[in-house]
Structures are given as C-alpha cells and as structure tokens.
Amino acid sequence: MSRVGLLLKRAKPEAVEIATELKAWLSMNGHEAVAVGDHESSPLGARFVDDEQLPEGVELLVVLGGDGTLLHGGALAADRKVPLLGINLGHLGFLTSCAPADAKTAIERALAGELPLEERLRLRVDVVRGSGEKLTRFACNDAVVSQGALARLIELDAMLDDRRITRYRADGLIVATPTGSTAYTLAAGGPIVTPEVRAFVVTPICPHTLTNRPVVVPASSRVTVRLGSPADHVQLTVDGQWGTGLADGDRVEISAAIEPLRLFRSQESYFDVLREKMSWGEQ
C-alpha cells in the first residue's frame, strides 16, 4: 500500500470534487489518501492533516491547483524528499503539467516509477537582522527584494561571495532559480534557464540605468543583498508565499538548498511546455 498526499487549492470546489474521486479510486486500488491543508478543502472520506504535519511514509504529494499551490506544496514536501505531481486547475500551469482527465493515469505511473522525475534547484534564503537574529526560508522560484509601499527607487548592494557585484538603483532585485526563470524574472527581462543548469539569475526590477542587466551566477556561490541606503517599506518576498520587512543593517543571504524539489513531469520536453504554455518562439 502506498500513502498519497492530496494538497488542494483553497476555495476551489473543482479541486474538492476531483480529490474526492481520486481518494475513492486510490482506496479501491489499495492506497491510502491523506488530505493536506484545511478542513474546508478536504475531499470526502480522507484523513486530514495540517499543512506542517505531512505524515511519514508519504510516497507522493498530488497538488490540485495552479503553480502557486505547487510552490506551497514544495515548501511542505521538498525537505522530506517527497516528490510532487501537479494537476493543473490554474491558468498557466507551467509546473502543474498534468490535466485533470489524466490524473489517475499519471498517479499510477508516478507510483510505479514510470514518469520522469526531475530534481529542481531550490534557494535557501537567510535573513540576518542587524541585531543578529536569523530567519530561514526556502524557495523553488525566487527571492525578491522590493519597495512595497511607494513607487520609489531603492538602492541595493549585491555581493557574490566576497566580491561586489554592484549597487542597484531600481524598484527591486530578483534572485531566481532556473525554475523561477520563467516567472517574475522573465517579466523583468531575465533569461530563460533550463532546469538542469545549476545557476541563479540576478535580475534588477526596472533599473534606473540602462547598463544594469541580469546576471547568471553559479549555484555554488552565495548572493548577499542589503540596503545601499536607508529606505522605508522595503520587503523581502519568498516564492510569493512569505514576506518580511527589511531595515537598514539587515542582509539577505541566498544560496542553494541542500534538498531539491522533486517533481514528476509529463513526457513533453521543456521547450514543448514553453511553446504550449507561454507561446514561446511563435511568430
């Protein structure tokens, strides 16, 4: 018997309906289904656990939602080495590549080890306060330092290990994984980086000078960002899921996480997905 987690997008009745059907199908085939999230979005008849209580022995976390829900699932499962399979109920579905109609077949093949399993680089994001206090979060897509309240430039000093990159005068700065290179950093003018490349992309948001361009750096390095001058309402956002304010004297240190995101994918190539989901390369 395999134990399968079901993570549902909140306030999505379609997700509950599909998960209820999947729970019954899993039980009929000798597997246990565990609902992860909140009671309002739990499939009928499934054992429920809170977000932070993913039980031992879960072999697969099935995410029913969009890419945001999958990023949340990555935060819950990656350090436990639990692979994810995304069932797309969102708009883009770049990471949640499986259609609802194919969910049962995909789960069956994932449990049998017949689906391609990718290991995606994640970020470890350490916020070191001027007081010495330290907060740590992990990201599958990106860490973003930006001006949250006013349309005003901020100055950010960026370092690569012990080497100064530059002082950015911009709306903010994005440090992204290859997975995140097709998200916010792409909209900010960053390059597309294929998932197997072990690198970070450092992209300024609306820089004040035309000479500031995205930089690709090795994932074996550490990127440090701090305020170049005092500013109010500066915010760090991690994967769009968690945020905290930054003050003068704080620094953000970004490095590669030890555990990758393990993601079951369809057999489409990366560029097939780019063309289908993002109309990449179309004339």
VOVOTOR-404791 format. One line per 2 residues: their letters; for each residue y, x, z of N, C-alpha, C. Coordinates in Angstrom, 3 decimals. Atoms other than C-alpha are relative to their C-alpha. Example, Ala and Ser with C-alpha at 12.3 -4.5 7.8 and 13.67 -1.06 7.14 Angstrom:
VOVOTOR-404791
as = -1.190/0.890/0.000/-4.500/12.300/7.800/1.200/0.900/0.000 ~ -1.190/-0.820/-0.060/-1.060/13.670/7.140/1.090/-0.770/0.730
END
This chain:
VOVOTOR-404791
ms = -1.197/0.837/0.000/0.000/0.000/0.000/1.248/0.872/0.000 ~ -1.285/-0.679/0.042/3.496/1.223/-0.886/1.046/-0.851/0.696
rv = -1.127/0.697/-0.622/6.636/0.339/1.054/1.227/0.199/-0.876 ~ -1.126/-0.032/0.931/9.594/-0.539/-1.165/1.224/-0.618/0.672
gl = -1.248/0.530/-0.511/13.183/-0.974/-0.005/0.755/-0.739/-1.084 ~ -0.823/0.783/0.924/15.415/-3.587/-1.635/1.430/-0.022/0.534
ll = -1.408/-0.026/-0.381/19.180/-2.959/-1.455/0.766/-0.874/-0.970 ~ -0.638/0.997/0.843/21.253/-5.867/-2.732/1.514/0.122/0.056
kr = -1.451/0.086/0.027/24.849/-6.079/-3.838/0.443/-1.198/0.810 ~ -0.469/1.080/-0.867/26.712/-8.154/-1.273/0.689/-1.093/-0.815
ak = -0.642/1.173/0.616/27.894/-11.642/-2.213/-0.397/-0.148/-1.469 ~ 0.509/0.110/1.358/25.738/-11.619/-5.344/-1.250/-0.870/0.030
pe = 1.161/0.895/-0.074/23.474/-14.714/-5.410/-1.123/0.388/-0.963 ~ 1.017/-0.412/0.968/21.693/-13.407/-8.511/-0.895/1.091/0.570
av = 0.779/-1.079/-0.600/20.613/-10.336/-6.549/-1.023/-0.559/0.980 ~ 0.920/0.612/-0.960/19.054/-12.518/-3.819/-1.146/-0.687/-0.730
ei = 1.038/0.703/0.765/17.186/-14.606/-6.393/-1.022/0.985/-0.574 ~ 0.904/-0.978/0.610/15.763/-11.574/-8.198/-0.811/0.717/1.077
at = 0.700/-0.702/-1.078/14.908/-9.798/-4.933/-1.070/-0.877/0.638 ~ 0.998/0.915/-0.550/13.088/-12.876/-3.611/-1.238/-0.043/-0.909
el = 1.108/-0.019/0.955/10.982/-12.927/-6.780/-0.752/1.327/0.065 ~ 0.640/-1.312/-0.075/10.341/-9.183/-6.525/-0.801/0.164/1.279
ka = 0.713/-0.087/-1.279/9.368/-9.479/-2.862/-1.358/-0.690/-0.105 ~ 1.263/0.741/0.153/6.734/-12.112/-3.699/-0.972/0.761/-0.914
wl = 0.836/-0.751/0.938/5.451/-10.036/-6.620/-0.555/1.270/0.650 ~ 0.462/-1.202/-0.694/5.249/-6.867/-4.502/-1.108/-0.342/1.000
sm = 1.009/0.413/-0.982/3.338/-8.706/-1.755/-1.315/-0.357/-0.685 ~ 1.189/0.405/0.737/0.933/-10.155/-4.296/-0.789/1.215/-0.502
ng = 0.633/-1.223/0.493/0.232/-6.609/-5.518/-0.279/1.011/1.110 ~ 0.403/-0.828/-1.120/-0.382/-5.247/-2.027/1.052/0.952/0.519
he = -1.081/-0.865/-0.456/3.028/-3.665/-1.353/0.878/-0.738/1.014 ~ -0.914/0.584/-0.979/5.484/-4.230/1.496/1.444/0.156/-0.487
av = -1.412/-0.037/0.373/9.113/-5.111/0.704/0.853/-0.058/1.263 ~ -0.921/-0.057/-1.135/11.873/-4.223/3.185/1.408/-0.187/-0.524
av = -1.371/0.256/0.430/15.362/-5.671/2.743/0.966/0.872/0.794 ~ -0.975/-0.888/-0.622/18.196/-3.215/3.447/1.388/-0.566/-0.241
gd = -1.353/0.509/0.185/21.736/-4.446/4.075/0.394/-0.968/1.079 ~ -0.369/1.008/-0.982/22.810/-7.669/5.742/-0.810/-1.276/-0.228
he = 0.845/1.198/0.048/21.090/-10.971/6.515/0.410/-0.953/-1.128 ~ -0.461/0.953/1.003/23.263/-12.943/4.082/-0.494/0.350/-1.402
ss = 0.463/-0.409/1.322/21.991/-10.890/1.137/-1.454/0.453/0.019 ~ 1.405/-0.387/-0.101/18.338/-10.635/2.158/-0.879/-0.980/-0.774
pl = 0.927/0.897/0.690/15.533/-12.004/-0.035/-0.866/-0.759/0.999 ~ 0.799/0.840/-0.883/13.457/-14.789/1.473/-1.329/0.671/0.320
ga = 1.303/-0.483/-0.420/10.492/-13.593/3.495/-0.126/1.490/0.191 ~ 0.087/-1.454/-0.138/11.317/-9.879/3.512/0.459/0.440/1.383
rf = -0.456/-0.582/-1.259/11.580/-7.832/6.686/1.360/0.638/-0.221 ~ -1.376/-0.464/0.141/15.230/-6.944/7.270/0.269/1.193/0.911
vd = -0.469/-1.107/-0.831/16.691/-3.627/8.486/1.459/0.261/-0.334 ~ -1.393/-0.359/0.231/20.302/-2.486/8.888/0.090/1.187/-0.950
de = -0.233/-1.073/0.968/21.844/-0.026/6.438/-0.520/1.354/0.459 ~ 0.323/-1.341/-0.479/21.294/3.014/8.611/-1.429/0.119/0.529
ql = 1.336/0.008/-0.589/17.709/2.082/9.550/-1.098/-0.058/-1.061 ~ 1.047/-0.046/1.016/15.777/2.763/6.369/-1.279/0.534/0.641
pe = 1.186/-0.397/-0.780/12.240/2.910/7.806/-0.769/1.144/-0.641 ~ 0.851/-1.073/0.495/9.798/5.780/7.498/-1.016/-0.566/-1.003
gv = 1.049/0.395/0.939/7.352/5.652/4.625/0.475/-0.780/-1.202 ~ -0.494/0.668/1.205/9.636/4.002/2.063/-0.164/0.949/-1.183
el = 0.271/-0.848/1.161/8.481/5.364/-1.290/1.036/-0.173/-1.099 ~ -0.935/0.317/1.065/11.181/3.755/-3.405/1.064/-0.942/0.538
lv = -1.076/0.928/-0.330/14.589/2.134/-2.887/0.486/-0.620/-1.302 ~ -0.426/0.736/1.187/15.295/-0.515/-5.517/1.379/-0.586/0.279
vl = -1.385/0.448/-0.174/19.020/-1.208/-5.921/0.291/-1.096/-1.010 ~ -0.360/1.111/0.878/20.041/-4.595/-7.313/1.513/-0.189/0.086
gg = -1.460/0.066/0.003/23.717/-4.381/-8.244/0.553/0.881/-1.094 ~ -0.625/-0.893/0.960/26.065/-2.046/-10.045/-0.025/1.433/0.492
dg = -0.013/-1.414/-0.348/26.837/1.645/-9.871/0.536/0.237/1.410 ~ -0.522/-0.149/-1.362/28.838/1.188/-6.646/-1.072/-0.233/1.044
tl = 1.099/0.271/-0.927/25.814/-0.317/-4.901/-1.002/1.144/-0.012 ~ 0.933/-1.120/0.065/23.667/2.544/-6.164/0.558/1.218/0.745
lh = -0.604/-1.101/-0.752/26.132/5.105/-4.760/-0.188/-0.220/1.500 ~ 0.252/0.313/-1.406/25.832/3.323/-1.413/-1.463/0.278/0.353
gg = 1.411/-0.278/-0.225/22.051/3.497/-1.721/-0.299/1.487/0.059 ~ 0.183/-1.446/-0.035/22.272/7.210/-2.459/0.379/0.588/1.343
al = -0.418/-0.475/-1.320/24.136/7.739/0.807/-1.058/-0.299/1.060 ~ 1.024/0.376/-0.971/21.303/5.972/2.669/-1.310/0.768/-0.209
aa = 1.359/-0.439/0.315/18.306/7.469/0.892/-0.151/1.472/-0.360 ~ 0.169/-1.352/0.559/19.047/10.920/-0.537/-0.493/1.000/1.030
dr = 0.416/-0.967/-1.010/18.726/12.894/2.696/-1.407/-0.275/0.513 ~ 1.379/0.332/-0.378/15.448/11.069/3.386/-0.979/0.287/-1.143
kv = 0.797/-0.354/1.173/14.175/12.235/-0.048/-0.661/-1.217/-0.639 ~ 0.520/1.238/0.590/13.633/8.610/-1.119/0.640/-0.190/-1.374
pl = -0.580/0.212/1.327/14.072/8.079/-4.886/0.529/-1.420/-0.173 ~ -0.634/1.288/0.257/16.187/5.223/-6.243/-0.321/-0.472/-1.414
lg = 0.096/0.644/1.311/15.689/2.794/-9.100/1.056/-1.090/-0.045 ~ -1.094/0.957/0.080/18.748/0.822/-10.188/-0.270/-1.122/-0.985
in = 0.097/1.202/0.845/18.501/-2.748/-11.532/1.423/-0.483/-0.232 ~ -1.416/0.210/0.289/21.793/-3.438/-13.279/0.409/-1.471/0.078
lg = -0.621/1.320/-0.099/23.675/-6.540/-12.123/1.521/0.132/-0.049 ~ -1.442/-0.243/0.051/27.126/-4.995/-12.609/0.508/-0.057/-1.429
hl = -0.637/0.038/1.319/29.432/-4.472/-15.570/-0.450/1.181/-0.868 ~ 0.324/-1.171/0.812/28.830/-0.893/-16.754/-1.467/0.388/0.147
gf = 1.397/-0.346/-0.231/25.518/0.052/-15.162/-0.397/1.338/-0.575 ~ 0.307/-1.326/0.532/25.661/3.716/-16.068/-1.135/0.656/0.784
lt = 1.069/-0.549/-0.842/23.419/4.703/-13.137/-1.127/-1.006/0.211 ~ 1.013/1.054/-0.143/21.635/1.357/-12.736/-0.449/-0.395/-1.404
sc = 0.296/0.073/1.429/19.918/1.631/-16.096/-1.002/-1.079/-0.385 ~ 1.077/0.945/0.300/17.170/-0.996/-15.798/0.530/-1.435/-0.052
ap = -0.379/1.407/0.106/17.698/-4.590/-16.973/-0.863/-0.837/0.945 ~ 0.789/0.841/-0.913/16.587/-7.394/-14.587/-1.336/-0.441/-0.578
ad = 1.249/0.465/0.616/13.963/-8.576/-17.078/-1.090/1.066/0.028 ~ 0.964/-1.100/0.004/12.325/-5.129/-16.937/-0.315/0.518/1.402
ak = 0.076/-0.532/-1.363/12.428/-4.766/-13.134/-1.441/0.212/0.463 ~ 1.373/-0.123/-0.495/8.742/-5.408/-12.371/-0.725/1.160/-0.665
ta = 0.653/-1.095/0.721/7.503/-3.056/-15.078/0.530/1.350/0.466 ~ -0.607/-1.267/-0.418/9.964/-0.351/-14.005/-0.456/0.396/1.401
ie = 0.463/-0.299/-1.360/8.973/-0.623/-10.326/-1.449/0.469/-0.027 ~ 1.416/-0.358/0.111/5.288/-0.491/-11.234/-0.149/1.427/-0.523
ra = 0.080/-1.329/0.594/5.815/2.612/-13.386/0.576/1.059/0.940 ~ -0.582/-0.955/-0.950/8.042/4.271/-10.758/-0.996/0.327/1.108
la = 0.980/-0.224/-1.068/5.418/3.804/-8.032/-1.197/0.805/-0.502 ~ 1.124/-0.739/0.584/2.788/5.210/-10.405/0.410/1.392/-0.475
ge = -0.480/-1.308/0.441/4.973/8.248/-11.185/0.101/0.134/-1.502 ~ -0.031/-0.022/1.463/5.267/7.286/-14.847/1.405/-0.067/-0.573
lp = -1.387/-0.008/0.465/9.080/7.059/-15.041/0.602/1.379/0.223 ~ -0.677/-1.281/-0.232/11.252/10.160/-15.481/0.802/-0.045/1.302
le = -0.729/-0.095/-1.267/12.675/11.276/-12.119/0.976/1.163/-0.096 ~ -1.032/-1.027/0.071/15.973/13.157/-12.195/0.470/0.362/1.401
er = -0.626/-0.455/-1.239/17.422/15.232/-9.378/1.453/0.322/-0.309 ~ -1.423/-0.128/0.278/21.208/14.905/-9.384/0.708/0.723/1.148
lr = -0.795/-0.741/-0.967/23.539/17.330/-7.634/0.899/-0.940/0.795 ~ -0.937/0.738/-0.854/25.459/15.873/-4.662/0.993/0.964/0.643
lr = -1.003/-0.776/-0.717/28.543/17.058/-2.810/-0.181/-0.147/1.503 ~ -0.215/0.047/-1.445/28.780/17.960/0.843/1.503/0.149/0.200
vd = -1.445/0.026/-0.194/32.326/17.122/1.918/0.301/0.123/1.488 ~ -0.368/-0.240/-1.397/33.563/18.616/5.198/1.506/-0.105/0.149
vv = -1.412/0.098/-0.349/36.916/17.528/6.584/0.193/0.761/1.301 ~ -0.260/-0.816/-1.183/38.151/20.171/9.018/1.444/-0.254/0.430
rg = -1.334/0.313/-0.497/41.088/18.952/11.086/0.694/1.258/0.524 ~ -0.752/-1.090/-0.581/43.852/21.226/12.239/-0.385/0.267/1.439
sg = 0.439/-0.135/-1.394/42.528/20.585/15.761/-1.361/0.665/0.128 ~ 1.348/-0.556/-0.018/39.114/21.979/14.772/-1.096/-1.043/-0.126
ek = 0.986/1.072/0.174/37.371/18.572/14.632/-0.518/0.004/-1.435 ~ 0.615/-0.038/1.317/34.942/18.292/11.714/-0.750/-1.291/-0.292
lt = 0.712/1.181/0.480/33.706/15.274/9.752/-0.737/0.394/-1.273 ~ 0.788/-0.327/1.184/30.958/15.483/7.118/-0.477/-1.273/-0.686
rf = 0.510/1.078/0.822/30.166/13.062/4.317/-0.623/0.596/-1.258 ~ 0.669/-0.469/1.209/28.106/13.299/1.116/0.360/-0.921/-1.162
ac = -0.414/0.768/1.174/28.934/12.189/-2.415/-0.928/0.264/-1.167 ~ 0.740/-0.144/1.252/26.954/11.541/-5.581/0.954/0.171/-1.178
nd = -0.976/-0.052/1.086/30.067/11.159/-7.748/1.122/1.000/0.246 ~ -1.206/-0.807/-0.124/33.218/12.693/-6.341/0.646/-0.118/1.368
av = -0.923/0.036/-1.137/35.660/13.505/-3.585/1.403/0.058/-0.589 ~ -1.330/0.132/0.585/39.269/12.524/-4.312/1.048/0.110/1.104
vs = -1.163/-0.089/-0.880/42.432/13.630/-2.506/1.174/-0.559/-0.783 ~ -1.068/0.655/0.754/45.338/11.398/-3.498/1.065/-0.555/0.929
qg = -1.094/0.641/-0.703/48.630/9.872/-2.460/-0.276/-1.496/0.005 ~ 0.472/1.379/-0.071/47.650/6.444/-1.221/1.061/-1.063/0.000
al = -0.956/1.076/-0.242/50.856/4.584/-0.453/1.114/-0.076/-1.033 ~ -1.168/-0.012/0.863/53.666/5.655/-2.785/-0.305/0.752/-1.293
ar = 0.121/-0.713/1.275/53.909/6.714/-6.429/0.854/1.262/0.080 ~ -0.756/-1.217/-0.259/54.977/10.214/-5.434/-0.941/1.194/-0.129
li = 0.816/-1.200/0.140/53.707/13.686/-6.330/-0.291/0.624/1.365 ~ 0.318/-0.797/-1.179/51.926/15.711/-3.689/-0.354/1.412/-0.457
el = 0.382/-1.377/0.290/51.312/19.455/-3.542/-1.306/0.322/0.710 ~ 1.320/-0.305/-0.531/47.725/20.590/-3.072/-0.379/1.422/-0.378
da = 0.502/-1.347/0.244/46.464/24.147/-2.710/-1.515/-0.054/-0.112 ~ 1.447/-0.003/0.221/42.953/24.691/-4.097/-0.508/1.432/-0.049
ml = 0.631/-1.323/-0.063/40.679/27.680/-3.416/-1.445/-0.110/-0.496 ~ 1.399/-0.112/0.377/37.356/28.702/-4.945/-0.578/1.163/0.785
dd = 0.430/-0.989/-0.982/35.519/30.536/-2.186/1.267/0.622/0.618 ~ -1.194/-0.617/-0.584/38.186/33.061/-1.137/1.083/0.278/-1.035
rr = -0.964/-0.245/1.075/40.068/33.011/-4.436/0.876/-1.229/-0.210 ~ -0.935/1.103/0.239/43.156/30.905/-5.005/-0.141/-0.486/-1.439
it = -0.006/0.580/1.349/42.871/28.524/-7.965/1.448/-0.201/-0.427 ~ -1.410/0.231/0.279/46.430/27.207/-7.997/0.544/-0.992/1.006
ry = -0.614/1.110/-0.725/48.894/24.867/-6.317/0.261/-1.111/-1.010 ~ -0.171/1.145/0.883/48.700/21.483/-7.983/1.163/-0.869/0.486
ra = -0.995/1.054/-0.247/51.733/19.186/-8.156/-0.433/-1.180/-0.854 ~ 0.656/1.077/0.731/50.065/15.927/-9.086/-0.111/-1.228/0.892
dg = 0.291/1.182/-0.809/49.111/12.448/-7.950/-1.212/0.219/0.891 ~ 1.179/-0.281/-0.809/45.913/13.958/-6.569/-0.916/0.962/-0.704
li = 0.976/-0.945/0.520/42.826/16.052/-7.226/-1.395/-0.580/0.202 ~ 1.378/0.492/-0.037/39.220/15.090/-8.032/-0.948/1.193/-0.083
va = 1.103/-0.955/0.129/36.186/17.284/-7.354/-1.259/-0.834/-0.233 ~ 1.091/0.884/0.417/33.220/15.741/-9.168/-1.265/0.778/-0.314
tp = 1.296/-0.501/0.454/29.526/16.341/-9.767/-0.152/-0.301/-1.491 ~ 0.281/0.427/1.372/28.062/16.165/-13.286/-0.212/-1.514/-0.113
tg = 0.148/1.462/0.008/27.040/12.582/-12.415/1.365/-0.670/0.027 ~ -1.339/0.568/-0.110/30.651/11.856/-11.453/0.911/0.349/-1.154
st = -0.872/-0.381/1.123/31.988/13.470/-14.632/0.248/-1.145/-0.965 ~ -0.230/1.167/0.854/31.650/10.106/-16.395/0.687/-1.132/0.763
ay = -0.675/1.022/-0.816/33.523/8.255/-13.626/1.508/0.272/0.024 ~ -1.445/-0.131/-0.135/37.071/8.731/-12.282/0.533/1.234/-0.725
tl = -0.509/-1.229/0.608/37.412/12.311/-13.508/0.069/-0.101/-1.526 ~ -0.067/0.211/1.447/36.662/11.207/-17.096/1.280/-0.740/-0.358
aa = -1.242/0.741/0.239/39.530/8.701/-16.900/1.227/0.885/0.190 ~ -1.110/-0.916/-0.249/41.727/11.550/-15.624/0.032/1.155/-0.997
gg = -0.023/-1.024/1.040/40.919/13.700/-18.669/-1.001/1.110/0.173 ~ 0.997/-1.037/-0.218/37.956/15.686/-17.350/-1.098/-0.032/-1.044
pi = 1.076/-0.078/0.985/34.966/16.785/-19.445/-1.244/-0.754/0.450 ~ 1.333/0.523/-0.306/31.549/15.154/-19.646/-0.934/1.188/0.218
vt = 0.935/-1.073/-0.338/28.976/17.409/-17.948/-1.384/-0.614/0.148 ~ 1.332/0.585/-0.056/25.277/16.700/-18.465/-0.640/0.248/1.370
pe = 0.468/-0.012/-1.399/23.294/16.049/-15.249/-0.719/1.257/0.446 ~ 0.776/-1.156/-0.423/21.161/19.193/-15.304/0.865/1.229/0.279
vr = -0.896/-1.138/-0.239/24.199/21.506/-15.124/0.408/0.016/1.481 ~ -0.376/-0.127/-1.410/24.827/22.798/-11.592/1.431/0.521/0.078
af = -1.418/-0.355/0.005/28.601/22.735/-11.537/0.813/-1.138/0.587 ~ -0.985/0.990/-0.410/31.624/20.940/-10.114/1.123/-0.009/-1.035
vv = -1.188/0.112/0.840/34.565/19.663/-12.133/1.202/-0.277/0.907 ~ -1.231/0.158/-0.786/38.013/20.076/-10.533/1.083/-0.505/-0.947
tp = -0.904/0.651/0.945/40.443/17.667/-12.213/1.241/-0.515/0.713 ~ -1.229/0.565/-0.578/44.116/17.042/-11.324/0.268/-1.393/-0.562
ic = -0.364/1.360/0.418/45.331/13.437/-11.480/1.484/-0.007/-0.358 ~ -1.388/0.044/0.486/48.494/13.146/-13.594/0.808/1.211/0.471
ph = -0.737/-1.181/-0.450/49.627/16.747/-13.055/1.399/0.044/-0.590 ~ -1.396/-0.041/0.415/53.334/17.451/-13.319/0.227/1.008/-1.120
tl = -0.144/-1.007/1.048/52.809/20.433/-15.633/-1.123/-0.123/-1.019 ~ 0.983/0.148/1.068/51.020/20.343/-18.984/-1.046/1.109/0.010
tn = 0.951/-1.111/-0.002/49.298/23.658/-18.266/-1.148/-0.205/0.969 ~ 1.120/0.296/-0.911/47.124/22.178/-15.489/-1.084/-0.754/-0.754
rp = 1.124/0.599/0.704/43.732/21.381/-16.969/-1.218/0.002/0.928 ~ 1.228/-0.013/-0.808/40.307/20.524/-15.499/-0.684/1.362/-0.052
vv = 0.718/-1.264/-0.114/38.238/23.495/-14.335/-1.440/-0.295/0.390 ~ 1.414/0.120/-0.342/34.428/23.708/-14.263/-0.401/1.258/0.767
vp = 0.335/-1.140/-0.860/33.141/25.903/-11.421/-1.467/-0.117/0.421 ~ 1.423/0.059/-0.382/29.600/26.846/-10.277/-0.221/-0.743/1.311
as = 0.317/0.768/-1.210/27.957/24.613/-7.682/-0.418/0.895/1.160 ~ 0.300/-0.933/-1.085/27.045/27.718/-5.691/1.244/0.397/0.781
sr = -1.262/-0.361/-0.641/30.715/28.047/-4.739/0.460/-1.101/0.956 ~ -0.617/0.976/-0.899/32.889/26.250/-2.188/1.445/-0.215/-0.451
vt = -1.378/0.362/0.358/36.067/24.403/-3.191/0.706/-0.490/1.256 ~ -0.787/0.401/-1.168/38.712/24.099/-0.468/1.335/-0.546/-0.468
vr = -1.265/0.650/0.358/41.685/21.746/-0.769/0.782/-0.267/1.279 ~ -0.870/0.311/-1.136/44.617/21.489/1.634/1.385/-0.342/-0.535
lg = -1.354/0.353/0.397/48.156/20.148/1.540/0.822/1.269/-0.183 ~ -0.872/-1.133/0.232/50.581/22.622/-0.006/1.334/-0.144/0.689
sp = -1.217/0.287/-0.759/53.486/20.956/1.780/-0.234/-1.310/0.738 ~ 0.223/1.233/-0.762/53.742/18.173/4.400/0.226/-1.249/-0.852
ad = -0.105/1.257/0.742/53.214/14.671/2.988/-0.626/-1.107/0.831 ~ 0.526/1.171/-0.707/52.580/11.198/4.344/-0.978/-0.762/-0.882
hv = 0.902/0.951/0.668/49.770/8.795/3.446/-0.934/0.663/-1.020 ~ 0.974/-0.641/0.878/47.503/11.357/1.761/-1.408/-0.388/0.468
ql = 1.311/0.569/-0.312/43.936/10.052/1.585/-1.110/0.782/-0.691 ~ 1.240/-0.498/0.603/40.501/11.557/1.020/-0.948/-1.181/-0.161
tv = 0.971/1.061/0.266/38.044/9.150/-0.622/-1.283/0.636/-0.527 ~ 1.295/-0.556/0.373/34.334/9.956/-0.956/-0.829/-1.080/-0.673
dg = 0.796/0.947/0.792/32.443/8.125/-3.720/0.567/-1.419/0.005 ~ -0.572/1.338/-0.070/34.856/5.217/-3.336/-0.569/-0.852/1.118
qw = 0.701/0.742/-1.043/32.803/4.244/-0.270/0.564/0.266/1.397 ~ -0.491/-0.410/-1.326/34.518/6.054/2.617/1.292/0.768/-0.183
gt = -1.260/-0.716/0.115/38.004/7.361/3.240/0.570/0.349/1.364 ~ -0.699/-0.402/-1.212/40.148/9.102/5.825/1.336/0.621/-0.395
gl = -1.292/-0.603/0.260/43.758/10.240/6.055/-0.032/1.500/0.225 ~ -0.138/-1.442/-0.141/44.734/13.884/5.705/1.422/0.332/0.439
ad = -1.301/-0.424/-0.502/47.576/15.617/7.521/0.171/1.499/-0.224 ~ -0.273/-1.423/0.120/49.249/19.000/7.337/-0.876/0.777/0.991
gd = 0.908/-0.770/-0.846/46.806/21.585/8.707/-1.460/-0.353/-0.186 ~ 1.377/0.366/0.320/43.682/19.692/7.625/-0.431/0.694/-1.294
rv = 0.512/-0.505/1.274/41.439/21.069/4.908/-1.297/-0.725/-0.343 ~ 1.226/0.623/0.500/38.639/19.636/2.774/-0.821/1.091/-0.673
ei = 0.892/-1.011/0.564/35.709/21.946/2.031/-1.162/-0.706/-0.705 ~ 0.980/0.702/0.830/33.375/20.875/-0.778/-1.004/1.014/-0.531
sa = 1.081/-0.870/0.445/30.017/22.477/-1.521/-1.174/-0.869/-0.440 ~ 1.178/0.754/0.442/26.598/21.491/-2.863/-0.816/-0.446/1.199
ai = 0.905/0.496/-1.033/24.475/19.276/-0.622/-1.392/0.600/-0.201 ~ 1.355/-0.571/0.092/21.004/20.572/0.174/-0.929/-0.936/-0.773
ep = 0.893/0.970/0.648/19.217/17.388/-0.888/0.696/-0.664/-1.188 ~ -0.583/0.681/1.156/19.852/15.975/-4.382/-0.211/-1.513/0.078
lr = 0.309/1.407/0.227/19.989/12.340/-5.425/-1.188/-0.052/-0.941 ~ 1.191/0.143/0.836/16.541/11.455/-6.777/0.063/-1.376/-0.660
lf = -0.304/1.227/0.730/16.983/8.852/-9.490/-1.009/-0.215/-1.123 ~ 0.872/0.389/1.100/14.383/7.107/-11.640/0.865/-0.536/-1.137
rs = -0.778/0.387/1.169/15.727/6.644/-15.151/-0.907/-0.588/-1.070 ~ 0.737/0.447/1.173/14.688/4.840/-18.292/-0.267/1.209/-0.888
qe = 0.350/-1.116/0.880/13.334/6.989/-21.102/1.043/0.240/-1.080 ~ -1.110/-0.293/0.897/16.608/6.811/-23.006/0.568/1.379/0.335
sy = -0.655/-1.274/-0.268/18.342/10.156/-23.419/1.379/-0.248/0.615 ~ -1.325/0.082/-0.612/21.592/10.871/-21.575/1.042/-0.445/-1.023
fd = -0.993/0.336/1.009/23.529/10.606/-24.827/-0.214/-1.399/-0.561 ~ 0.231/1.400/0.353/21.827/7.305/-25.724/0.760/-0.910/0.966
vl = -0.694/0.801/-1.009/23.217/5.924/-22.456/1.514/0.088/-0.191 ~ -1.436/-0.156/0.255/26.684/7.355/-23.196/0.447/-0.879/-1.170
re = -0.382/0.795/1.168/26.728/5.698/-26.611/-0.069/-1.482/0.286 ~ 0.191/1.427/-0.263/25.409/2.370/-25.340/1.000/-0.536/1.015
km = -0.804/0.512/-1.102/27.394/2.057/-22.112/1.491/0.257/-0.173 ~ -1.397/-0.408/0.049/30.640/3.835/-22.991/0.534/0.122/-1.428
sw = -0.410/-0.079/1.423/30.783/3.603/-26.824/0.406/1.417/-0.369 ~ -0.345/-1.396/0.219/30.862/7.410/-26.815/-0.326/0.418/-1.434
ge = 0.215/-0.523/1.350/31.255/9.023/-30.241/0.184/-1.017/-1.113 ~ -0.186/1.002/1.064/31.993/5.771/-32.067/1.298/0.248/-0.746
q = -1.201/-0.189/0.833/34.452/5.935/-34.953/0.948/-1.192/0.150
END
